[in-house]
């Protein structure tokens, strides 16, 4: 599926402006030195995107992975902090389902995600002892919007 992008004229019209929703500045055309404004734009983008990186699964070896730090609310309403991790082993010749349980413990299973409360992070398919970046399927979106349970 192709996504249509703004026209060159529309993008050029953003020169020297600031996005109202995010506060991200657009570098002005012909600005000198451009790199200071470019660094300012990158710094603001990183601030805006910081939460998007919570619990992101990344490749750190041929058959290992890491998870970025983050926090979530457990099913009991407690805030759970996850410090992040790296060099976590994966099972070869399998689809590895990676998730945090309700207490914030990182778990890797080859039978899929559990039915109990959990935070799905990703699946990684490992074949012949390794995997590529394309083999990481981000599953965090499955828990972004959940219906709240009925009040007791």
Rosetta blueprint (number, residue, H / E / L):
1 X L
2 X L
3 X L
4 X L
5 X L
6 X L
7 X L
8 X H
9 X H
10 X H
11 X H
12 X H
13 X L
14 X L
15 X L
16 X L
17 X L
18 X E
19 X L
20 X L
21 X L
22 X L
23 X L
24 X L
25 X E
26 X L
27 X L
28 X L
29 X L
30 X L
31 X L
32 X L
33 X L
34 X H
35 X H
36 X H
37 X H
38 X H
39 X H
40 X H
41 X H
42 X H
43 X H
44 X H
45 X H
46 X H
47 X H
48 X H
49 X H
50 X H
51 X H
52 X H
53 X H
54 X L
55 X L
56 X L
57 X E
58 X E
59 X E
60 X L
61 X L
62 X L
63 X L
64 X E
65 X E
66 X E
67 X E
68 X L
69 X L
70 X E
71 X E
72 X E
73 X E
74 X L
75 X L
76 X L
77 X L
78 X L
79 X E
80 X E
81 X E
82 X E
83 X L
84 X L
85 X E
86 X E
87 X E
88 X E
89 X E
90 X L
91 X L
92 X L
93 X L
94 X E
95 X E
96 X E
97 X E
98 X E
99 X E
100 X E
101 X E
102 X L
103 X L
104 X L
105 X L
106 X E
107 X E
108 X E
109 X E
110 X L
111 X L
112 X L
113 X L
114 X L
115 X L
116 X L
117 X L
118 X E
119 X E
120 X E
121 X E
122 X E
123 X E
124 X E
125 X E
126 X E
127 X E
128 X L
129 X L
130 X E
131 X L
132 X L
133 X H
134 X H
135 X H
136 X E
137 X E
138 X E
139 X L
140 X H
141 X H
142 X H
143 X H
144 X L
145 X L
146 X L
147 X L
148 X L
149 X L
150 X L
151 X L
152 X L
